[in-house]
Amino acid sequence: MTDAIDQLFEHDPPTIGPTEVAARLNTTTRTVYTWLRDGIIPGYKLGTSWFVIVDELKAELRKGANIRRSNGPDQSNPETATGE
């Protein structure tokens, strides 16, 4: 089964550079370098060059997806579960 994230990267090789990441995520290369430096997205630096393993990036994007939550209070947090 292919989801939107798989479709986004379907024509890419297993590894891509910051320019390709920026194009797929509709952001600037500068932003991608910041994300890489800060560890927001997974990547590897060899010398002065960064590369990203597409499957690792897809997994990270899936972890950060907005997930519809119930309309009630967050039951995992006792302070908000009381509704106060």
N, C-alpha and C positions, 0 to 999 in steps of 0.2 A: 504494500500500500504506500502510495506516494502522497506526502503532505506538501503544504505550501513551501516549507523550508527546503525539502528535497528538490522541489521544482526550481527554486531560486538558484540552486547550485548544480542543477542536473548536467550542464554542459562543461563544467569545470573539471580540471585534473584533480588528483588527490590533494595537491598542495597549491596554494595561491599566495600572492603577495598582497601587501597593504592596498595597492591601487585597485586590485580586483575585489578585495573585501569592501572597500569604499563604494565601488560601483554597485555591487550587489545590495548593500545596505543603504544606498542613497545618502551617503554622507561624504565628508571630505577625507582625503588621505591623511591630513593632519590629525583629524579626530581619531582615525584608526590607529595611528602611531601612539597617540595618547592612551587609548584603550589598551594597546599592547604593552606599553611601558608600565601602566598602572595595574596590569593583570586582569582587566575587565573581560578581555577575550583572550583565549589561549593562543600562544604563538611562540616561535623559536627564533632566536637571533644568532646568526653565524657571522662573526665579524661585524660588519655594519648593515647586513641585510636581514630583514625579517621574513619569515614565511609562516603560513597558517595551514594546519591540516584541516581540510574541509569537514571531515566527520567530527572532529573535536569542536569546531566552531558551531556546527549544526546542533550538537548536543548541548552546548552552552546556551545557544539561542532558545532551545526548547525549555531549558531550566528556567529561563527568565520570562517565559510567556505569561501574559495575563490570563488568569484562570478565573472563570466566573465562580463567585462564592455565593453562599446563601445570603438572604437578606437579613438574617438574624445576627445577633452579636457573635463575635469570634469566641467560640467555645474553648479554643486552645489557650486563651489568655484569661485567667480567673478574674482579673480586674475589669475587663470589658464584658465578661459573661453575665455579670449582674445587671448590666444596662446602666450603670452609674457613670 
